Amino acid sequence: MLLTFEGIDGSGKSTQIRLLKEHLEAKGHVVHLVREPGHTSISEAIRTILLNKQFHDMTDRTELLLFNAARAQLVERVIRPALDRGEIVLCDRFYDSSFAYQGFGRGIDLDVVRACIEIATNGLVPHKTFYMRIPVEISIARSAEKHLDRMEIAGYDFFLRVIEGYEYLCKSEPHRIVSCDGTLPADVLHRVVFQHLPQLLS
């Protein structure tokens, strides 16, 4: 089973993934925690390029292709083998990020984004996706003390468009994507996440 977590920076994805991993492992499940872009050596090398502020002249399509190159490696080398073994994969971001960030945020045609995703994933769809919904202002406040990377310095209007993209996806696929209030306390939000999981994980 593939479960993915989405949201802008500071939305609490990492905390919720950690809590869910601990919960599922306590129940005897084999759980893999991965992130995008990254986790494999090749994907991590691509991540370094993508987040490096030195590459400020990177084109939007280059960014889209690099994210999906990292995704393709992760899917083929880690995610699909784990799923084939009947294990659970928790992914910090997956292809919904490309729709939100490169499609809505950068303004790349959604059909182009969709085509790149199809190549990278070979049709793999998460069983459930949790979108941690927070306003841009909270994201900025929570990231105030961080060293911001190339994606995080994209600007206020960019992240408004990214949020618009996530909201569009939530309305388009309500059976898969669960919209969660990311301003809730972590323990409360964890209970919200867990109650939406399939019965076999309860």
Phi, psi and omega in degrees: 000130179254119178241127184242153180235132184231163177148162177286169183299141181085008184277352178095013181303310186299319179296315182293323177296317180297315180297319180292320178301313180298319181296312183291321179294325178295336178268005174095007180277148171273121188235133175247130178252119180232165179226157174241142343286146177147201177083313173270162182299319180292315180296324178292324177296320177295321179302318180301319178293313184298323187264357183283119181295345177299330183266052182292341182267010178300132179283159182298321180288326174300315178302313179301314183292321179294316177302318182283334173295314177298320180296317181300317180296317180296315181298312186287323186269335187235304190292306182298316177302320179294317179296321179297333177275001180080022182262172182255134176243126173254121186242123176278094187082147173209211191290342176300331177298323179293320176298315184288313186277310182274325179287297182278315182295310182270344178083021177284140180309131185295332177292325177293315178300314181299319180295318178296318179297318181299319178295316185291322187259345185052039174087005180290127181239134178299146176291324177207142179234133179250117179262116179274107190266117174221154175290157178302323183300321179290320177302315181296317181295318182289337182261004188301327184266358183277158168274109188284142179265185185299324180286323185287343180264016185291340174108159185302309183298324177301313183288333171297320178292323178298315178298319176302320178296316178297319179296322176299315180295320179300319179287329182284326184227063182293340178288334182256319187262125177256119179274120185243143178284103183289355178272354179291154173303148187304319182290325178292316180295324177299319179294324178297314180299311187295327182289347178264359180283153178301156185303328184293344180261000184279000000 
